[in-house]
Amino acid sequence: MDKKSKIFLGVFFLLIFASIGATYYRIMVKRDYVIEAQIIKFSDGWLV
């Protein structure tokens, strides 16, 4: 494998891992804020 192929594969896998990390952040980290906002909304008296 020549040098250009190694660089291409390195960038390709780096982009894949960055995409997985961004998706994990969106689903697992930001989801907690949505749940917290729903609890606040229900505590305003909508659910009671």
PDB file of N, CA, C, O and CB in Angstrom:
ATOM      1  N   MET A   1       0.846  -1.181   0.000  1.00  0.00           N
ATOM      2  CA  MET A   1       0.000   0.000   0.000  1.00  0.00           C
ATOM      3  C   MET A   1       0.893   1.246   0.000  1.00  0.00           C
ATOM      4  O   MET A   1       1.826   1.357   0.796  1.00  0.00           O
ATOM      5  CB  MET A   1      -0.964  -0.003   1.229  1.00  0.00           C
ATOM      6  N   ASP A   2       0.596   2.160  -0.889  1.00  0.00           N
ATOM      7  CA  ASP A   2       1.428   3.354  -0.957  1.00  0.00           C
ATOM      8  C   ASP A   2       0.956   4.407   0.055  1.00  0.00           C
ATOM      9  O   ASP A   2      -0.027   4.213   0.770  1.00  0.00           O
ATOM     10  CB  ASP A   2       1.410   3.934  -2.381  1.00  0.00           C
ATOM     11  N   LYS A   3       1.674   5.505   0.090  1.00  0.00           N
ATOM     12  CA  LYS A   3       1.439   6.521   1.111  1.00  0.00           C
ATOM     13  C   LYS A   3       0.073   7.190   0.944  1.00  0.00           C
ATOM     14  O   LYS A   3      -0.594   7.484   1.935  1.00  0.00           O
ATOM     15  CB  LYS A   3       2.541   7.572   1.064  1.00  0.00           C
ATOM     16  N   LYS A   4      -0.346   7.431  -0.294  1.00  0.00           N
ATOM     17  CA  LYS A   4      -1.636   8.091  -0.513  1.00  0.00           C
ATOM     18  C   LYS A   4      -2.800   7.224  -0.036  1.00  0.00           C
ATOM     19  O   LYS A   4      -3.783   7.740   0.495  1.00  0.00           O
ATOM     20  CB  LYS A   4      -1.813   8.427  -1.995  1.00  0.00           C
ATOM     21  N   SER A   5      -2.692   5.923  -0.222  1.00  0.00           N
ATOM     22  CA  SER A   5      -3.758   5.033   0.239  1.00  0.00           C
ATOM     23  C   SER A   5      -3.840   5.027   1.761  1.00  0.00           C
ATOM     24  O   SER A   5      -4.938   4.994   2.316  1.00  0.00           O
ATOM     25  CB  SER A   5      -3.531   3.607  -0.283  1.00  0.00           C
ATOM     26  N   LYS A   6      -2.709   5.058   2.437  1.00  0.00           N
ATOM     27  CA  LYS A   6      -2.707   5.098   3.898  1.00  0.00           C
ATOM     28  C   LYS A   6      -3.323   6.397   4.414  1.00  0.00           C
ATOM     29  O   LYS A   6      -4.077   6.390   5.387  1.00  0.00           O
ATOM     30  CB  LYS A   6      -1.280   4.944   4.433  1.00  0.00           C
ATOM     31  N   ILE A   7      -2.998   7.502   3.761  1.00  0.00           N
ATOM     32  CA  ILE A   7      -3.574   8.790   4.166  1.00  0.00           C
ATOM     33  C   ILE A   7      -5.080   8.785   3.942  1.00  0.00           C
ATOM     34  O   ILE A   7      -5.842   9.247   4.792  1.00  0.00           O
ATOM     35  CB  ILE A   7      -2.919   9.955   3.386  1.00  0.00           C
ATOM     36  N   PHE A   8      -5.510   8.260   2.789  1.00  0.00           N
ATOM     37  CA  PHE A   8      -6.943   8.197   2.495  1.00  0.00           C
ATOM     38  C   PHE A   8      -7.687   7.343   3.523  1.00  0.00           C
ATOM     39  O   PHE A   8      -8.735   7.752   4.022  1.00  0.00           O
ATOM     40  CB  PHE A   8      -7.171   7.638   1.085  1.00  0.00           C
ATOM     41  N   LEU A   9      -7.160   6.173   3.840  1.00  0.00           N
ATOM     42  CA  LEU A   9      -7.819   5.305   4.817  1.00  0.00           C
ATOM     43  C   LEU A   9      -7.838   5.937   6.204  1.00  0.00           C
ATOM     44  O   LEU A   9      -8.820   5.807   6.935  1.00  0.00           O
ATOM     45  CB  LEU A   9      -7.120   3.948   4.875  1.00  0.00           C
ATOM     46  N   GLY A  10      -6.756   6.621   6.566  1.00  0.00           N
ATOM     47  CA  GLY A  10      -6.713   7.296   7.865  1.00  0.00           C
ATOM     48  C   GLY A  10      -7.779   8.376   7.977  1.00  0.00           C
ATOM     49  O   GLY A  10      -8.465   8.471   8.995  1.00  0.00           O
ATOM     50  N   VAL A  11      -7.919   9.184   6.941  1.00  0.00           N
ATOM     51  CA  VAL A  11      -8.926  10.247   6.949  1.00  0.00           C
ATOM     52  C   VAL A  11     -10.329   9.640   6.923  1.00  0.00           C
ATOM     53  O   VAL A  11     -11.236  10.129   7.597  1.00  0.00           O
ATOM     54  CB  VAL A  11      -8.725  11.201   5.742  1.00  0.00           C
ATOM     55  N   PHE A  12     -10.502   8.574   6.140  1.00  0.00           N
ATOM     56  CA  PHE A  12     -11.802   7.919   6.036  1.00  0.00           C
ATOM     57  C   PHE A  12     -12.269   7.389   7.395  1.00  0.00           C
ATOM     58  O   PHE A  12     -13.407   7.632   7.799  1.00  0.00           O
ATOM     59  CB  PHE A  12     -11.737   6.777   5.019  1.00  0.00           C
ATOM     60  N   PHE A  13     -11.398   6.669   8.095  1.00  0.00           N
ATOM     61  CA  PHE A  13     -11.780   6.135   9.398  1.00  0.00           C
ATOM     62  C   PHE A  13     -11.930   7.232  10.444  1.00  0.00           C
ATOM     63  O   PHE A  13     -12.753   7.113  11.351  1.00  0.00           O
ATOM     64  CB  PHE A  13     -10.758   5.119   9.865  1.00  0.00           C
ATOM     65  N   LEU A  14     -11.153   8.286  10.329  1.00  0.00           N
ATOM     66  CA  LEU A  14     -11.305   9.411  11.248  1.00  0.00           C
ATOM     67  C   LEU A  14     -12.678  10.055  11.091  1.00  0.00           C
ATOM     68  O   LEU A  14     -13.312  10.414  12.083  1.00  0.00           O
ATOM     69  CB  LEU A  14     -10.201  10.451  11.013  1.00  0.00           C
ATOM     70  N   LEU A  15     -13.139  10.203   9.854  1.00  0.00           N
ATOM     71  CA  LEU A  15     -14.466  10.769   9.622  1.00  0.00           C
ATOM     72  C   LEU A  15     -15.569   9.842  10.134  1.00  0.00           C
ATOM     73  O   LEU A  15     -16.581  10.313  10.653  1.00  0.00           O
ATOM     74  CB  LEU A  15     -14.666  11.046   8.135  1.00  0.00           C
ATOM     75  N   ILE A  16     -15.382   8.541   9.991  1.00  0.00           N
ATOM     76  CA  ILE A  16     -16.379   7.596  10.502  1.00  0.00           C
ATOM     77  C   ILE A  16     -16.471   7.692  12.021  1.00  0.00           C
ATOM     78  O   ILE A  16     -17.571   7.742  12.570  1.00  0.00           O
ATOM     79  CB  ILE A  16     -16.030   6.153  10.077  1.00  0.00           C
ATOM     80  N   PHE A  17     -15.329   7.717  12.705  1.00  0.00           N
ATOM     81  CA  PHE A  17     -15.353   7.817  14.165  1.00  0.00           C
ATOM     82  C   PHE A  17     -15.910   9.159  14.623  1.00  0.00           C
ATOM     83  O   PHE A  17     -16.590   9.223  15.647  1.00  0.00           O
ATOM     84  CB  PHE A  17     -13.951   7.615  14.732  1.00  0.00           C
ATOM     85  N   ALA A  18     -15.635  10.232  13.884  1.00  0.00           N
ATOM     86  CA  ALA A  18     -16.193  11.535  14.232  1.00  0.00           C
ATOM     87  C   ALA A  18     -17.712  11.527  14.074  1.00  0.00           C
ATOM     88  O   ALA A  18     -18.422  12.120  14.886  1.00  0.00           O
ATOM     89  CB  ALA A  18     -15.570  12.638  13.358  1.00  0.00           C
ATOM     90  N   SER A  19     -18.208  10.866  13.047  1.00  0.00           N
ATOM     91  CA  SER A  19     -19.649  10.775  12.844  1.00  0.00           C
ATOM     92  C   SER A  19     -20.309   9.966  13.951  1.00  0.00           C
ATOM     93  O   SER A  19     -21.376  10.340  14.439  1.00  0.00           O
ATOM     94  CB  SER A  19     -19.956  10.153  11.486  1.00  0.00           C
ATOM     95  N   ILE A  20     -19.689   8.865  14.350  1.00  0.00           N
ATOM     96  CA  ILE A  20     -20.228   8.052  15.441  1.00  0.00           C
ATOM     97  C   ILE A  20     -20.235   8.853  16.739  1.00  0.00           C
ATOM     98  O   ILE A  20     -21.206   8.810  17.494  1.00  0.00           O
ATOM     99  CB  ILE A  20     -19.407   6.754  15.613  1.00  0.00           C
ATOM    100  N   GLY A  21     -19.163   9.575  16.994  1.00  0.00           N
ATOM    101  CA  GLY A  21     -19.090  10.385  18.206  1.00  0.00           C
ATOM    102  C   GLY A  21     -20.138  11.491  18.227  1.00  0.00           C
ATOM    103  O   GLY A  21     -20.746  11.750  19.265  1.00  0.00           O
ATOM    104  N   ALA A  22     -20.353  12.142  17.091  1.00  0.00           N
ATOM    105  CA  ALA A  22     -21.361  13.199  17.029  1.00  0.00           C
ATOM    106  C   ALA A  22     -22.761  12.638  17.232  1.00  0.00           C
ATOM    107  O   ALA A  22     -23.591  13.263  17.893  1.00  0.00           O
ATOM    108  CB  ALA A  22     -21.282  13.932  15.693  1.00  0.00           C
ATOM    109  N   THR A  23     -23.026  11.468  16.671  1.00  0.00           N
ATOM    110  CA  THR A  23     -24.330  10.839  16.849  1.00  0.00           C
ATOM    111  C   THR A  23     -24.538  10.429  18.300  1.00  0.00           C
ATOM    112  O   THR A  23     -25.628  10.612  18.842  1.00  0.00           O
ATOM    113  CB  THR A  23     -24.470   9.623  15.931  1.00  0.00           C
ATOM    114  N   TYR A  24     -23.510   9.876  18.935  1.00  0.00           N
ATOM    115  CA  TYR A  24     -23.599   9.507  20.348  1.00  0.00           C
ATOM    116  C   TYR A  24     -23.900  10.739  21.193  1.00  0.00           C
ATOM    117  O   TYR A  24     -24.747  10.691  22.085  1.00  0.00           O
ATOM    118  CB  TYR A  24     -22.290   8.834  20.823  1.00  0.00           C
ATOM    119  N   TYR A  25     -23.212  11.835  20.915  1.00  0.00           N
ATOM    120  CA  TYR A  25     -23.429  13.065  21.668  1.00  0.00           C
ATOM    121  C   TYR A  25     -24.862  13.562  21.488  1.00  0.00           C
ATOM    122  O   TYR A  25     -25.514  13.961  22.453  1.00  0.00           O
ATOM    123  CB  TYR A  25     -22.430  14.147  21.228  1.00  0.00           C
ATOM    124  N   ARG A  26     -25.348  13.535  20.242  1.00  0.00           N
ATOM    125  CA  ARG A  26     -26.695  14.014  19.975  1.00  0.00           C
ATOM    126  C   ARG A  26     -27.753  13.179  20.686  1.00  0.00           C
ATOM    127  O   ARG A  26     -28.698  13.727  21.253  1.00  0.00           O
ATOM    128  CB  ARG A  26     -26.957  14.015  18.487  1.00  0.00           C
ATOM    129  N   ILE A  27     -27.602  11.868  20.661  1.00  0.00           N
ATOM    130  CA  ILE A  27     -28.638  10.994  21.207  1.00  0.00           C
ATOM    131  C   ILE A  27     -28.514  10.865  22.721  1.00  0.00           C
ATOM    132  O   ILE A  27     -29.516  10.989  23.426  1.00  0.00           O
ATOM    133  CB  ILE A  27     -28.562   9.614  20.558  1.00  0.00           C
ATOM    134  N   MET A  28     -27.316  10.619  23.239  1.00  0.00           N
ATOM    135  CA  MET A  28     -27.158  10.291  24.657  1.00  0.00           C
ATOM    136  C   MET A  28     -27.009  11.530  25.542  1.00  0.00           C
ATOM    137  O   MET A  28     -27.528  11.539  26.658  1.00  0.00           O
ATOM    138  CB  MET A  28     -25.956   9.392  24.842  1.00  0.00           C
ATOM    139  N   VAL A  29     -26.326  12.561  25.086  1.00  0.00           N
ATOM    140  CA  VAL A  29     -26.057  13.718  25.943  1.00  0.00           C
ATOM    141  C   VAL A  29     -27.179  14.745  25.827  1.00  0.00           C
ATOM    142  O   VAL A  29     -27.700  15.194  26.848  1.00  0.00           O
ATOM    143  CB  VAL A  29     -24.708  14.362  25.574  1.00  0.00           C
ATOM    144  N   LYS A  30     -27.559  15.124  24.623  1.00  0.00           N
ATOM    145  CA  LYS A  30     -28.579  16.154  24.463  1.00  0.00           C
ATOM    146  C   LYS A  30     -29.972  15.640  24.791  1.00  0.00           C
ATOM    147  O   LYS A  30     -30.870  16.435  25.067  1.00  0.00           O
ATOM    148  CB  LYS A  30     -28.555  16.693  23.052  1.00  0.00           C
ATOM    149  N   ARG A  31     -30.170  14.323  24.766  1.00  0.00           N
ATOM    150  CA  ARG A  31     -31.482  13.757  25.090  1.00  0.00           C
ATOM    151  C   ARG A  31     -31.851  14.052  26.535  1.00  0.00           C
ATOM    152  O   ARG A  31     -33.031  14.232  26.837  1.00  0.00           O
ATOM    153  CB  ARG A  31     -31.494  12.240  24.840  1.00  0.00           C
ATOM    154  N   ASP A  32     -30.881  14.106  27.434  1.00  0.00           N
ATOM    155  CA  ASP A  32     -31.150  14.391  28.840  1.00  0.00           C
ATOM    156  C   ASP A  32     -31.789  15.769  29.008  1.00  0.00           C
ATOM    157  O   ASP A  32     -32.630  15.955  29.887  1.00  0.00           O
ATOM    158  CB  ASP A  32     -29.856  14.304  29.657  1.00  0.00           C
ATOM    159  N   TYR A  33     -31.397  16.737  28.172  1.00  0.00           N
ATOM    160  CA  TYR A  33     -31.981  18.063  28.267  1.00  0.00           C
ATOM    161  C   TYR A  33     -33.439  18.034  27.831  1.00  0.00           C
ATOM    162  O   TYR A  33     -34.262  18.762  28.386  1.00  0.00           O
ATOM    163  CB  TYR A  33     -31.188  19.062  27.421  1.00  0.00           C
ATOM    164  N   VAL A  34     -33.766  17.217  26.860  1.00  0.00           N
ATOM    165  CA  VAL A  34     -35.152  17.116  26.408  1.00  0.00           C
ATOM    166  C   VAL A  34     -36.004  16.509  27.513  1.00  0.00           C
ATOM    167  O   VAL A  34     -37.107  16.989  27.776  1.00  0.00           O
ATOM    168  CB  VAL A  34     -35.254  16.270  25.113  1.00  0.00           C
ATOM    169  N   ILE A  35     -35.509  15.462  28.161  1.00  0.00           N
ATOM    170  CA  ILE A  35     -36.254  14.838  29.256  1.00  0.00           C
ATOM    171  C   ILE A  35     -36.420  15.833  30.407  1.00  0.00           C
ATOM    172  O   ILE A  35     -37.490  15.906  31.012  1.00  0.00           O
ATOM    173  CB  ILE A  35     -35.534  13.553  29.748  1.00  0.00           C
ATOM    174  N   GLU A  36     -35.383  16.586  30.708  1.00  0.00           N
ATOM    175  CA  GLU A  36     -35.471  17.571  31.778  1.00  0.00           C
ATOM    176  C   GLU A  36     -36.499  18.651  31.427  1.00  0.00           C
ATOM    177  O   GLU A  36     -37.244  19.094  32.302  1.00  0.00           O
ATOM    178  CB  GLU A  36     -34.089  18.206  32.041  1.00  0.00           C
ATOM    179  N   ALA A  37     -36.552  19.076  30.180  1.00  0.00           N
ATOM    180  CA  ALA A  37     -37.515  20.091  29.767  1.00  0.00           C
ATOM    181  C   ALA A  37     -38.937  19.550  29.860  1.00  0.00           C
ATOM    182  O   ALA A  37     -39.847  20.298  30.218  1.00  0.00           O
ATOM    183  CB  ALA A  37     -37.218  20.565  28.337  1.00  0.00           C
ATOM    184  N   GLN A  38     -39.154  18.282  29.549  1.00  0.00           N
ATOM    185  CA  GLN A  38     -40.486  17.705  29.657  1.00  0.00           C
ATOM    186  C   GLN A  38     -40.926  17.622  31.112  1.00  0.00           C
ATOM    187  O   GLN A  38     -42.096  17.857  31.413  1.00  0.00           O
ATOM    188  CB  GLN A  38     -40.522  16.321  29.015  1.00  0.00           C
ATOM    189  N   ILE A  39     -40.007  17.292  32.023  1.00  0.00           N
ATOM    190  CA  ILE A  39     -40.346  17.229  33.447  1.00  0.00           C
ATOM    191  C   ILE A  39     -40.734  18.617  33.947  1.00  0.00           C
ATOM    192  O   ILE A  39     -41.691  18.757  34.708  1.00  0.00           O
ATOM    193  CB  ILE A  39     -39.158  16.666  34.274  1.00  0.00           C
ATOM    194  N   ILE A  40     -40.003  19.634  33.528  1.00  0.00           N
ATOM    195  CA  ILE A  40     -40.330  20.998  33.936  1.00  0.00           C
ATOM    196  C   ILE A  40     -41.700  21.389  33.388  1.00  0.00           C
ATOM    197  O   ILE A  40     -42.493  22.018  34.089  1.00  0.00           O
ATOM    198  CB  ILE A  40     -39.246  21.991  33.449  1.00  0.00           C
ATOM    199  N   LYS A  41     -41.980  21.018  32.135  1.00  0.00           N
ATOM    200  CA  LYS A  41     -43.264  21.349  31.521  1.00  0.00           C
ATOM    201  C   LYS A  41     -44.408  20.674  32.279  1.00  0.00           C
ATOM    202  O   LYS A  41     -45.440  21.301  32.518  1.00  0.00           O
ATOM    203  CB  LYS A  41     -43.279  20.926  30.038  1.00  0.00           C
ATOM    204  N   PHE A  42     -44.239  19.400  32.660  1.00  0.00           N
ATOM    205  CA  PHE A  42     -45.281  18.693  33.370  1.00  0.00           C
ATOM    206  C   PHE A  42     -45.445  19.227  34.794  1.00  0.00           C
ATOM    207  O   PHE A  42     -46.543  19.168  35.347  1.00  0.00           O
ATOM    208  CB  PHE A  42     -44.977  17.205  33.395  1.00  0.00           C
ATOM    209  N   SER A  43     -44.383  19.741  35.390  1.00  0.00           N
ATOM    210  CA  SER A  43     -44.493  20.256  36.752  1.00  0.00           C
ATOM    211  C   SER A  43     -45.178  21.613  36.778  1.00  0.00           C
ATOM    212  O   SER A  43     -45.501  22.115  37.855  1.00  0.00           O
ATOM    213  CB  SER A  43     -43.114  20.356  37.392  1.00  0.00           C
ATOM    214  N   ASP A  44     -45.407  22.217  35.623  1.00  0.00           N
ATOM    215  CA  ASP A  44     -46.140  23.500  35.582  1.00  0.00           C
ATOM    216  C   ASP A  44     -47.628  23.316  35.792  1.00  0.00           C
ATOM    217  O   ASP A  44     -48.362  24.300  35.879  1.00  0.00           O
ATOM    218  CB  ASP A  44     -45.904  24.203  34.255  1.00  0.00           C
ATOM    219  N   GLY A  45     -48.086  22.089  35.875  1.00  0.00           N
ATOM    220  CA  GLY A  45     -49.489  21.850  36.123  1.00  0.00           C
ATOM    221  C   GLY A  45     -50.211  21.229  34.944  1.00  0.00           C
ATOM    222  O   GLY A  45     -51.423  21.028  35.013  1.00  0.00           O
ATOM    223  N   TRP A  46     -49.515  20.922  33.871  1.00  0.00           N
ATOM    224  CA  TRP A  46     -50.167  20.341  32.713  1.00  0.00           C
ATOM    225  C   TRP A  46     -50.593  18.912  32.978  1.00  0.00           C
ATOM    226  O   TRP A  46     -51.630  18.458  32.496  1.00  0.00           O
ATOM    227  CB  TRP A  46     -49.253  20.395  31.513  1.00  0.00           C
ATOM    228  N   LEU A  47     -49.770  18.201  33.762  1.00  0.00           N
ATOM    229  CA  LEU A  47     -50.031  16.785  33.992  1.00  0.00           C
ATOM    230  C   LEU A  47     -51.015  16.584  35.138  1.00  0.00           C
ATOM    231  O   LEU A  47     -51.747  15.595  35.163  1.00  0.00           O
ATOM    232  CB  LEU A  47     -48.728  16.048  34.284  1.00  0.00           C
ATOM    233  N   VAL A  48     -51.036  17.510  36.079  1.00  0.00           N
ATOM    234  CA  VAL A  48     -51.835  17.331  37.299  1.00  0.00           C
ATOM    235  C   VAL A  48     -53.302  17.570  37.060  1.00  0.00           C
ATOM    236  O   VAL A  48     -54.104  17.458  37.987  1.00  0.00           O
ATOM    237  CB  VAL A  48     -51.350  18.254  38.385  1.00  0.00           C
TER     238      VAL A  48
END
